[in-house]
Amino acid sequence: MHIIKIAEYFNKLKDKNEYEILAKFDKNDLRGVNGVRNFIAHDYDSVDDEIIENVLRYNLPKLKNDVKKVLEEIQS
């Protein structure tokens, strides 16, 4: 459910036309977040635990670091 929430926050940035902030993130990462969100939200019963584990183990830490960097940059 947290992955869904992360995707929703990025969508809120898009809805608020915060393209300058979104441009600081890798486009593939943003597509990936949205894709995983859609997969979980629309096909929850057949979610592959291995895929979700890989997302949590490998992709989410990178995204977390990217978010921290962007926040530091914005607050400076």
PDB file of N, CA, C and O in Angstrom:
ATOM      1  N   MET A   1       0.822  -1.198   0.000  1.00  0.00           N
ATOM      2  CA  MET A   1       0.000   0.000   0.000  1.00  0.00           C
ATOM      3  C   MET A   1       0.869   1.266   0.000  1.00  0.00           C
ATOM      4  O   MET A   1       0.462   2.299  -0.531  1.00  0.00           O
ATOM      5  N   HIS A   2       2.057   1.183   0.593  1.00  0.00           N
ATOM      6  CA  HIS A   2       2.935   2.350   0.618  1.00  0.00           C
ATOM      7  C   HIS A   2       3.425   2.709  -0.791  1.00  0.00           C
ATOM      8  O   HIS A   2       3.617   3.882  -1.112  1.00  0.00           O
ATOM      9  N   ILE A   3       3.620   1.701  -1.607  1.00  0.00           N
ATOM     10  CA  ILE A   3       4.051   1.957  -2.989  1.00  0.00           C
ATOM     11  C   ILE A   3       2.960   2.735  -3.725  1.00  0.00           C
ATOM     12  O   ILE A   3       3.254   3.646  -4.499  1.00  0.00           O
ATOM     13  N   ILE A   4       1.728   2.378  -3.485  1.00  0.00           N
ATOM     14  CA  ILE A   4       0.608   3.095  -4.093  1.00  0.00           C
ATOM     15  C   ILE A   4       0.622   4.555  -3.645  1.00  0.00           C
ATOM     16  O   ILE A   4       0.415   5.462  -4.451  1.00  0.00           O
ATOM     17  N   LYS A   5       0.865   4.772  -2.366  1.00  0.00           N
ATOM     18  CA  LYS A   5       0.893   6.127  -1.814  1.00  0.00           C
ATOM     19  C   LYS A   5       2.031   6.951  -2.422  1.00  0.00           C
ATOM     20  O   LYS A   5       1.848   8.128  -2.733  1.00  0.00           O
ATOM     21  N   ILE A   6       3.194   6.339  -2.589  1.00  0.00           N
ATOM     22  CA  ILE A   6       4.325   7.035  -3.213  1.00  0.00           C
ATOM     23  C   ILE A   6       3.951   7.498  -4.618  1.00  0.00           C
ATOM     24  O   ILE A   6       4.217   8.640  -4.994  1.00  0.00           O
ATOM     25  N   ALA A   7       3.339   6.615  -5.385  1.00  0.00           N
ATOM     26  CA  ALA A   7       2.926   6.964  -6.747  1.00  0.00           C
ATOM     27  C   ALA A   7       1.905   8.099  -6.725  1.00  0.00           C
ATOM     28  O   ALA A   7       1.936   8.977  -7.587  1.00  0.00           O
ATOM     29  N   GLU A   8       1.012   8.086  -5.756  1.00  0.00           N
ATOM     30  CA  GLU A   8       0.015   9.145  -5.651  1.00  0.00           C
ATOM     31  C   GLU A   8       0.670  10.492  -5.361  1.00  0.00           C
ATOM     32  O   GLU A   8       0.230  11.517  -5.882  1.00  0.00           O
ATOM     33  N   TYR A   9       1.711  10.504  -4.541  1.00  0.00           N
ATOM     34  CA  TYR A   9       2.420  11.757  -4.263  1.00  0.00           C
ATOM     35  C   TYR A   9       3.090  12.304  -5.523  1.00  0.00           C
ATOM     36  O   TYR A   9       3.055  13.509  -5.773  1.00  0.00           O
ATOM     37  N   PHE A  10       3.692  11.432  -6.307  1.00  0.00           N
ATOM     38  CA  PHE A  10       4.288  11.886  -7.564  1.00  0.00           C
ATOM     39  C   PHE A  10       3.208  12.398  -8.520  1.00  0.00           C
ATOM     40  O   PHE A  10       3.427  13.373  -9.240  1.00  0.00           O
ATOM     41  N   ASN A  11       2.054  11.748  -8.528  1.00  0.00           N
ATOM     42  CA  ASN A  11       0.950  12.218  -9.374  1.00  0.00           C
ATOM     43  C   ASN A  11       0.439  13.580  -8.915  1.00  0.00           C
ATOM     44  O   ASN A  11       0.048  14.404  -9.741  1.00  0.00           O
ATOM     45  N   LYS A  12       0.440  13.823  -7.605  1.00  0.00           N
ATOM     46  CA  LYS A  12       0.036  15.136  -7.099  1.00  0.00           C
ATOM     47  C   LYS A  12       0.988  16.218  -7.585  1.00  0.00           C
ATOM     48  O   LYS A  12       0.560  17.322  -7.919  1.00  0.00           O
ATOM     49  N   LEU A  13       2.287  15.898  -7.624  1.00  0.00           N
ATOM     50  CA  LEU A  13       3.249  16.862  -8.158  1.00  0.00           C
ATOM     51  C   LEU A  13       2.930  17.172  -9.622  1.00  0.00           C
ATOM     52  O   LEU A  13       2.993  18.322 -10.056  1.00  0.00           O
ATOM     53  N   LYS A  14       2.591  16.139 -10.360  1.00  0.00           N
ATOM     54  CA  LYS A  14       2.240  16.322 -11.772  1.00  0.00           C
ATOM     55  C   LYS A  14       0.970  17.161 -11.890  1.00  0.00           C
ATOM     56  O   LYS A  14       0.904  18.068 -12.719  1.00  0.00           O
ATOM     57  N   ASP A  15      -0.037  16.867 -11.069  1.00  0.00           N
ATOM     58  CA  ASP A  15      -1.298  17.610 -11.117  1.00  0.00           C
ATOM     59  C   ASP A  15      -1.105  19.083 -10.758  1.00  0.00           C
ATOM     60  O   ASP A  15      -1.839  19.948 -11.235  1.00  0.00           O
ATOM     61  N   LYS A  16      -0.110  19.357  -9.914  1.00  0.00           N
ATOM     62  CA  LYS A  16       0.160  20.738  -9.504  1.00  0.00           C
ATOM     63  C   LYS A  16       1.187  21.415 -10.419  1.00  0.00           C
ATOM     64  O   LYS A  16       1.701  22.490 -10.111  1.00  0.00           O
ATOM     65  N   ASN A  17       1.471  20.759 -11.549  1.00  0.00           N
ATOM     66  CA  ASN A  17       2.410  21.281 -12.548  1.00  0.00           C
ATOM     67  C   ASN A  17       3.795  21.553 -11.963  1.00  0.00           C
ATOM     68  O   ASN A  17       4.446  22.532 -12.328  1.00  0.00           O
ATOM     69  N   GLU A  18       4.232  20.705 -11.077  1.00  0.00           N
ATOM     70  CA  GLU A  18       5.562  20.828 -10.468  1.00  0.00           C
ATOM     71  C   GLU A  18       6.584  20.068 -11.315  1.00  0.00           C
ATOM     72  O   GLU A  18       7.308  19.204 -10.821  1.00  0.00           O
ATOM     73  N   TYR A  19       6.621  20.412 -12.597  1.00  0.00           N
ATOM     74  CA  TYR A  19       7.488  19.699 -13.532  1.00  0.00           C
ATOM     75  C   TYR A  19       8.971  19.954 -13.262  1.00  0.00           C
ATOM     76  O   TYR A  19       9.822  19.132 -13.602  1.00  0.00           O
ATOM     77  N   GLU A  20       9.265  21.077 -12.660  1.00  0.00           N
ATOM     78  CA  GLU A  20      10.655  21.385 -12.324  1.00  0.00           C
ATOM     79  C   GLU A  20      11.176  20.385 -11.280  1.00  0.00           C
ATOM     80  O   GLU A  20      12.325  19.949 -11.347  1.00  0.00           O
ATOM     81  N   ILE A  21      10.337  20.038 -10.340  1.00  0.00           N
ATOM     82  CA  ILE A  21      10.721  19.045  -9.319  1.00  0.00           C
ATOM     83  C   ILE A  21      10.771  17.661  -9.952  1.00  0.00           C
ATOM     84  O   ILE A  21      11.731  16.920  -9.742  1.00  0.00           O
ATOM     85  N   LEU A  22       9.763  17.311 -10.714  1.00  0.00           N
ATOM     86  CA  LEU A  22       9.711  15.984 -11.338  1.00  0.00           C
ATOM     87  C   LEU A  22      10.881  15.756 -12.289  1.00  0.00           C
ATOM     88  O   LEU A  22      11.325  14.621 -12.462  1.00  0.00           O
ATOM     89  N   ALA A  23      11.378  16.811 -12.898  1.00  0.00           N
ATOM     90  CA  ALA A  23      12.493  16.695 -13.842  1.00  0.00           C
ATOM     91  C   ALA A  23      13.778  16.257 -13.140  1.00  0.00           C
ATOM     92  O   ALA A  23      14.713  15.798 -13.796  1.00  0.00           O
ATOM     93  N   LYS A  24      13.833  16.391 -11.836  1.00  0.00           N
ATOM     94  CA  LYS A  24      15.018  16.006 -11.071  1.00  0.00           C
ATOM     95  C   LYS A  24      15.090  14.490 -10.849  1.00  0.00           C
ATOM     96  O   LYS A  24      16.105  13.976 -10.378  1.00  0.00           O
ATOM     97  N   PHE A  25      14.026  13.790 -11.185  1.00  0.00           N
ATOM     98  CA  PHE A  25      13.972  12.342 -11.014  1.00  0.00           C
ATOM     99  C   PHE A  25      14.146  11.653 -12.365  1.00  0.00           C
ATOM    100  O   PHE A  25      13.780  12.191 -13.410  1.00  0.00           O
ATOM    101  N   ASP A  26      14.705  10.470 -12.315  1.00  0.00           N
ATOM    102  CA  ASP A  26      14.867   9.658 -13.518  1.00  0.00           C
ATOM    103  C   ASP A  26      13.480   9.290 -14.059  1.00  0.00           C
ATOM    104  O   ASP A  26      12.631   8.800 -13.314  1.00  0.00           O
ATOM    105  N   LYS A  27      13.259   9.524 -15.338  1.00  0.00           N
ATOM    106  CA  LYS A  27      11.951   9.245 -15.933  1.00  0.00           C
ATOM    107  C   LYS A  27      11.587   7.767 -15.831  1.00  0.00           C
ATOM    108  O   LYS A  27      10.418   7.425 -15.652  1.00  0.00           O
ATOM    109  N   ASN A  28      12.578   6.897 -15.944  1.00  0.00           N
ATOM    110  CA  ASN A  28      12.306   5.466 -15.825  1.00  0.00           C
ATOM    111  C   ASN A  28      11.864   5.099 -14.414  1.00  0.00           C
ATOM    112  O   ASN A  28      11.017   4.224 -14.234  1.00  0.00           O
ATOM    113  N   ASP A  29      12.436   5.768 -13.410  1.00  0.00           N
ATOM    114  CA  ASP A  29      12.012   5.515 -12.032  1.00  0.00           C
ATOM    115  C   ASP A  29      10.562   5.947 -11.826  1.00  0.00           C
ATOM    116  O   ASP A  29       9.783   5.241 -11.186  1.00  0.00           O
ATOM    117  N   LEU A  30      10.207   7.105 -12.367  1.00  0.00           N
ATOM    118  CA  LEU A  30       8.831   7.584 -12.230  1.00  0.00           C
ATOM    119  C   LEU A  30       7.854   6.662 -12.958  1.00  0.00           C
ATOM    120  O   LEU A  30       6.771   6.372 -12.450  1.00  0.00           O
ATOM    121  N   ARG A  31       8.240   6.207 -14.140  1.00  0.00           N
ATOM    122  CA  ARG A  31       7.392   5.255 -14.869  1.00  0.00           C
ATOM    123  C   ARG A  31       7.267   3.948 -14.090  1.00  0.00           C
ATOM    124  O   ARG A  31       6.195   3.346 -14.031  1.00  0.00           O
ATOM    125  N   GLY A  32       8.382   3.520 -13.493  1.00  0.00           N
ATOM    126  CA  GLY A  32       8.374   2.283 -12.724  1.00  0.00           C
ATOM    127  C   GLY A  32       7.470   2.366 -11.508  1.00  0.00           C
ATOM    128  O   GLY A  32       6.719   1.435 -11.218  1.00  0.00           O
ATOM    129  N   VAL A  33       7.545   3.485 -10.799  1.00  0.00           N
ATOM    130  CA  VAL A  33       6.671   3.675  -9.634  1.00  0.00           C
ATOM    131  C   VAL A  33       5.217   3.608 -10.057  1.00  0.00           C
ATOM    132  O   VAL A  33       4.405   2.942  -9.415  1.00  0.00           O
ATOM    133  N   ASN A  34       4.891   4.294 -11.131  1.00  0.00           N
ATOM    134  CA  ASN A  34       3.515   4.300 -11.612  1.00  0.00           C
ATOM    135  C   ASN A  34       3.093   2.920 -12.111  1.00  0.00           C
ATOM    136  O   ASN A  34       1.961   2.494 -11.882  1.00  0.00           O
ATOM    137  N   GLY A  35       3.995   2.228 -12.788  1.00  0.00           N
ATOM    138  CA  GLY A  35       3.676   0.891 -13.285  1.00  0.00           C
ATOM    139  C   GLY A  35       3.431  -0.111 -12.163  1.00  0.00           C
ATOM    140  O   GLY A  35       2.489  -0.900 -12.220  1.00  0.00           O
ATOM    141  N   VAL A  36       4.281  -0.073 -11.151  1.00  0.00           N
ATOM    142  CA  VAL A  36       4.090  -0.979 -10.012  1.00  0.00           C
ATOM    143  C   VAL A  36       2.804  -0.623  -9.279  1.00  0.00           C
ATOM    144  O   VAL A  36       2.070  -1.506  -8.834  1.00  0.00           O
ATOM    145  N   ARG A  37       2.536   0.670  -9.156  1.00  0.00           N
ATOM    146  CA  ARG A  37       1.300   1.108  -8.511  1.00  0.00           C
ATOM    147  C   ARG A  37       0.081   0.554  -9.246  1.00  0.00           C
ATOM    148  O   ARG A  37      -0.838   0.017  -8.627  1.00  0.00           O
ATOM    149  N   ASN A  38       0.086   0.691 -10.572  1.00  0.00           N
ATOM    150  CA  ASN A  38      -1.041   0.192 -11.365  1.00  0.00           C
ATOM    151  C   ASN A  38      -1.176  -1.320 -11.255  1.00  0.00           C
ATOM    152  O   ASN A  38      -2.283  -1.849 -11.157  1.00  0.00           O
ATOM    153  N   PHE A  39      -0.055  -2.000 -11.271  1.00  0.00           N
ATOM    154  CA  PHE A  39      -0.068  -3.455 -11.148  1.00  0.00           C
ATOM    155  C   PHE A  39      -0.676  -3.876  -9.819  1.00  0.00           C
ATOM    156  O   PHE A  39      -1.520  -4.771  -9.776  1.00  0.00           O
ATOM    157  N   ILE A  40      -0.252  -3.238  -8.739  1.00  0.00           N
ATOM    158  CA  ILE A  40      -0.761  -3.586  -7.410  1.00  0.00           C
ATOM    159  C   ILE A  40      -2.239  -3.205  -7.285  1.00  0.00           C
ATOM    160  O   ILE A  40      -3.050  -3.993  -6.799  1.00  0.00           O
ATOM    161  N   ALA A  41      -2.579  -1.999  -7.724  1.00  0.00           N
ATOM    162  CA  ALA A  41      -3.937  -1.493  -7.537  1.00  0.00           C
ATOM    163  C   ALA A  41      -4.974  -2.237  -8.367  1.00  0.00           C
ATOM    164  O   ALA A  41      -6.120  -2.386  -7.941  1.00  0.00           O
ATOM    165  N   HIS A  42      -4.581  -2.701  -9.544  1.00  0.00           N
ATOM    166  CA  HIS A  42      -5.576  -3.295 -10.445  1.00  0.00           C
ATOM    167  C   HIS A  42      -5.518  -4.808 -10.533  1.00  0.00           C
ATOM    168  O   HIS A  42      -6.423  -5.426 -11.094  1.00  0.00           O
ATOM    169  N   ASP A  43      -4.483  -5.411  -9.997  1.00  0.00           N
ATOM    170  CA  ASP A  43      -4.357  -6.865 -10.094  1.00  0.00           C
ATOM    171  C   ASP A  43      -3.800  -7.422  -8.790  1.00  0.00           C
ATOM    172  O   ASP A  43      -2.893  -8.255  -8.787  1.00  0.00           O
ATOM    173  N   TYR A  44      -4.361  -6.946  -7.687  1.00  0.00           N
ATOM    174  CA  TYR A  44      -3.809  -7.240  -6.370  1.00  0.00           C
ATOM    175  C   TYR A  44      -3.723  -8.736  -6.063  1.00  0.00           C
ATOM    176  O   TYR A  44      -2.779  -9.177  -5.408  1.00  0.00           O
ATOM    177  N   ASP A  45      -4.687  -9.507  -6.522  1.00  0.00           N
ATOM    178  CA  ASP A  45      -4.720 -10.937  -6.208  1.00  0.00           C
ATOM    179  C   ASP A  45      -3.572 -11.718  -6.829  1.00  0.00           C
ATOM    180  O   ASP A  45      -3.166 -12.751  -6.297  1.00  0.00           O
ATOM    181  N   SER A  46      -3.051 -11.239  -7.937  1.00  0.00           N
ATOM    182  CA  SER A  46      -1.996 -11.996  -8.593  1.00  0.00           C
ATOM    183  C   SER A  46      -0.635 -11.296  -8.531  1.00  0.00           C
ATOM    184  O   SER A  46       0.235 -11.547  -9.365  1.00  0.00           O
ATOM    185  N   VAL A  47      -0.456 -10.416  -7.539  1.00  0.00           N
ATOM    186  CA  VAL A  47       0.823  -9.723  -7.380  1.00  0.00           C
ATOM    187  C   VAL A  47       1.899 -10.741  -7.041  1.00  0.00           C
ATOM    188  O   VAL A  47       1.740 -11.546  -6.122  1.00  0.00           O
ATOM    189  N   ASP A  48       2.982 -10.700  -7.781  1.00  0.00           N
ATOM    190  CA  ASP A  48       4.103 -11.608  -7.565  1.00  0.00           C
ATOM    191  C   ASP A  48       4.963 -11.069  -6.418  1.00  0.00           C
ATOM    192  O   ASP A  48       5.569 -10.005  -6.540  1.00  0.00           O
ATOM    193  N   ASP A  49       5.012 -11.796  -5.322  1.00  0.00           N
ATOM    194  CA  ASP A  49       5.762 -11.353  -4.148  1.00  0.00           C
ATOM    195  C   ASP A  49       7.233 -11.123  -4.454  1.00  0.00           C
ATOM    196  O   ASP A  49       7.857 -10.240  -3.867  1.00  0.00           O
ATOM    197  N   GLU A  50       7.786 -11.901  -5.357  1.00  0.00           N
ATOM    198  CA  GLU A  50       9.197 -11.753  -5.719  1.00  0.00           C
ATOM    199  C   GLU A  50       9.469 -10.401  -6.401  1.00  0.00           C
ATOM    200  O   GLU A  50      10.489  -9.758  -6.154  1.00  0.00           O
ATOM    201  N   ILE A  51       8.544  -9.998  -7.249  1.00  0.00           N
ATOM    202  CA  ILE A  51       8.687  -8.701  -7.917  1.00  0.00           C
ATOM    203  C   ILE A  51       8.630  -7.579  -6.890  1.00  0.00           C
ATOM    204  O   ILE A  51       9.453  -6.663  -6.913  1.00  0.00           O
ATOM    205  N   ILE A  52       7.667  -7.654  -5.999  1.00  0.00           N
ATOM    206  CA  ILE A  52       7.520  -6.623  -4.965  1.00  0.00           C
ATOM    207  C   ILE A  52       8.740  -6.613  -4.047  1.00  0.00           C
ATOM    208  O   ILE A  52       9.200  -5.544  -3.643  1.00  0.00           O
ATOM    209  N   GLU A  53       9.261  -7.779  -3.717  1.00  0.00           N
ATOM    210  CA  GLU A  53      10.467  -7.841  -2.890  1.00  0.00           C
ATOM    211  C   GLU A  53      11.642  -7.167  -3.586  1.00  0.00           C
ATOM    212  O   GLU A  53      12.400  -6.433  -2.951  1.00  0.00           O
ATOM    213  N   ASN A  54      11.798  -7.406  -4.875  1.00  0.00           N
ATOM    214  CA  ASN A  54      12.881  -6.761  -5.627  1.00  0.00           C
ATOM    215  C   ASN A  54      12.707  -5.248  -5.669  1.00  0.00           C
ATOM    216  O   ASN A  54      13.680  -4.505  -5.543  1.00  0.00           O
ATOM    217  N   VAL A  55      11.489  -4.799  -5.844  1.00  0.00           N
ATOM    218  CA  VAL A  55      11.218  -3.356  -5.835  1.00  0.00           C
ATOM    219  C   VAL A  55      11.609  -2.766  -4.486  1.00  0.00           C
ATOM    220  O   VAL A  55      12.282  -1.737  -4.421  1.00  0.00           O
ATOM    221  N   LEU A  56      11.188  -3.418  -3.419  1.00  0.00           N
ATOM    222  CA  LEU A  56      11.487  -2.919  -2.072  1.00  0.00           C
ATOM    223  C   LEU A  56      12.977  -2.986  -1.753  1.00  0.00           C
ATOM    224  O   LEU A  56      13.524  -2.090  -1.110  1.00  0.00           O
ATOM    225  N   ARG A  57      13.611  -4.026  -2.197  1.00  0.00           N
ATOM    226  CA  ARG A  57      15.025  -4.239  -1.860  1.00  0.00           C
ATOM    227  C   ARG A  57      15.968  -3.373  -2.700  1.00  0.00           C
ATOM    228  O   ARG A  57      16.964  -2.869  -2.181  1.00  0.00           O
ATOM    229  N   TYR A  58      15.668  -3.194  -3.986  1.00  0.00           N
ATOM    230  CA  TYR A  58      16.619  -2.552  -4.883  1.00  0.00           C
ATOM    231  C   TYR A  58      16.179  -1.172  -5.394  1.00  0.00           C
ATOM    232  O   TYR A  58      16.986  -0.245  -5.451  1.00  0.00           O
ATOM    233  N   ASN A  59      14.928  -1.043  -5.756  1.00  0.00           N
ATOM    234  CA  ASN A  59      14.480   0.205  -6.372  1.00  0.00           C
ATOM    235  C   ASN A  59      14.087   1.271  -5.345  1.00  0.00           C
ATOM    236  O   ASN A  59      14.394   2.450  -5.520  1.00  0.00           O
ATOM    237  N   LEU A  60      13.419   0.858  -4.292  1.00  0.00           N
ATOM    238  CA  LEU A  60      12.941   1.824  -3.312  1.00  0.00           C
ATOM    239  C   LEU A  60      14.072   2.558  -2.594  1.00  0.00           C
ATOM    240  O   LEU A  60      13.962   3.768  -2.393  1.00  0.00           O
ATOM    241  N   PRO A  61      15.158   1.881  -2.195  1.00  0.00           N
ATOM    242  CA  PRO A  61      16.269   2.628  -1.566  1.00  0.00           C
ATOM    243  C   PRO A  61      16.864   3.698  -2.482  1.00  0.00           C
ATOM    244  O   PRO A  61      17.207   4.786  -2.019  1.00  0.00           O
ATOM    245  N   LYS A  62      16.988   3.400  -3.772  1.00  0.00           N
ATOM    246  CA  LYS A  62      17.502   4.400  -4.717  1.00  0.00           C
ATOM    247  C   LYS A  62      16.540   5.579  -4.811  1.00  0.00           C
ATOM    248  O   LYS A  62      16.965   6.734  -4.798  1.00  0.00           O
ATOM    249  N   LEU A  63      15.258   5.290  -4.905  1.00  0.00           N
ATOM    250  CA  LEU A  63      14.262   6.351  -4.981  1.00  0.00           C
ATOM    251  C   LEU A  63      14.280   7.189  -3.704  1.00  0.00           C
ATOM    252  O   LEU A  63      14.157   8.413  -3.760  1.00  0.00           O
ATOM    253  N   LYS A  64      14.430   6.541  -2.568  1.00  0.00           N
ATOM    254  CA  LYS A  64      14.493   7.252  -1.288  1.00  0.00           C
ATOM    255  C   LYS A  64      15.671   8.231  -1.286  1.00  0.00           C
ATOM    256  O   LYS A  64      15.522   9.380  -0.869  1.00  0.00           O
ATOM    257  N   ASN A  65      16.827   7.783  -1.744  1.00  0.00           N
ATOM    258  CA  ASN A  65      17.998   8.660  -1.818  1.00  0.00           C
ATOM    259  C   ASN A  65      17.758   9.820  -2.776  1.00  0.00           C
ATOM    260  O   ASN A  65      18.147  10.953  -2.494  1.00  0.00           O
ATOM    261  N   ASP A  66      17.125   9.540  -3.897  1.00  0.00           N
ATOM    262  CA  ASP A  66      16.822  10.594  -4.860  1.00  0.00           C
ATOM    263  C   ASP A  66      15.873  11.634  -4.254  1.00  0.00           C
ATOM    264  O   ASP A  66      16.054  12.835  -4.452  1.00  0.00           O
ATOM    265  N   VAL A  67      14.872  11.171  -3.524  1.00  0.00           N
ATOM    266  CA  VAL A  67      13.925  12.085  -2.880  1.00  0.00           C
ATOM    267  C   VAL A  67      14.649  12.946  -1.848  1.00  0.00           C
ATOM    268  O   VAL A  67      14.413  14.151  -1.769  1.00  0.00           O
ATOM    269  N   LYS A  68      15.528  12.333  -1.059  1.00  0.00           N
ATOM    270  CA  LYS A  68      16.297  13.095  -0.065  1.00  0.00           C
ATOM    271  C   LYS A  68      17.126  14.182  -0.731  1.00  0.00           C
ATOM    272  O   LYS A  68      17.162  15.317  -0.257  1.00  0.00           O
ATOM    273  N   LYS A  69      17.794  13.839  -1.834  1.00  0.00           N
ATOM    274  CA  LYS A  69      18.613  14.817  -2.549  1.00  0.00           C
ATOM    275  C   LYS A  69      17.773  15.976  -3.076  1.00  0.00           C
ATOM    276  O   LYS A  69      18.166  17.137  -2.965  1.00  0.00           O
ATOM    277  N   VAL A  70      16.632  15.658  -3.641  1.00  0.00           N
ATOM    278  CA  VAL A  70      15.756  16.695  -4.188  1.00  0.00           C
ATOM    279  C   VAL A  70      15.241  17.588  -3.056  1.00  0.00           C
ATOM    280  O   VAL A  70      15.216  18.810  -3.200  1.00  0.00           O
ATOM    281  N   LEU A  71      14.835  16.996  -1.943  1.00  0.00           N
ATOM    282  CA  LEU A  71      14.368  17.791  -0.803  1.00  0.00           C
ATOM    283  C   LEU A  71      15.452  18.712  -0.276  1.00  0.00           C
ATOM    284  O   LEU A  71      15.191  19.874   0.034  1.00  0.00           O
ATOM    285  N   GLU A  72      16.672  18.192  -0.174  1.00  0.00           N
ATOM    286  CA  GLU A  72      17.794  19.027   0.286  1.00  0.00           C
ATOM    287  C   GLU A  72      18.031  20.178  -0.688  1.00  0.00           C
ATOM    288  O   GLU A  72      18.276  21.313  -0.280  1.00  0.00           O
ATOM    289  N   GLU A  73      17.954  19.870  -1.966  1.00  0.00           N
ATOM    290  CA  GLU A  73      18.174  20.890  -2.982  1.00  0.00           C
ATOM    291  C   GLU A  73      17.092  21.966  -2.936  1.00  0.00           C
ATOM    292  O   GLU A  73      17.390  23.153  -3.068  1.00  0.00           O
ATOM    293  N   ILE A  74      15.864  21.564  -2.753  1.00  0.00           N
ATOM    294  CA  ILE A  74      14.742  22.509  -2.711  1.00  0.00           C
ATOM    295  C   ILE A  74      14.820  23.383  -1.459  1.00  0.00           C
ATOM    296  O   ILE A  74      14.519  24.576  -1.510  1.00  0.00           O
ATOM    297  N   GLN A  75      15.219  22.795  -0.350  1.00  0.00           N
ATOM    298  CA  GLN A  75      15.245  23.526   0.914  1.00  0.00           C
ATOM    299  C   GLN A  75      16.443  24.455   1.030  1.00  0.00           C
ATOM    300  O   GLN A  75      16.462  25.329   1.896  1.00  0.00           O
ATOM    301  N   SER A  76      17.442  24.281   0.172  1.00  0.00           N
ATOM    302  CA  SER A  76      18.642  25.137   0.223  1.00  0.00           C
ATOM    303  C   SER A  76      18.407  26.479  -0.395  1.00  0.00           C
ATOM    304  O   SER A  76      19.314  27.310  -0.431  1.00  0.00           O
TER     305      SER A  76
END
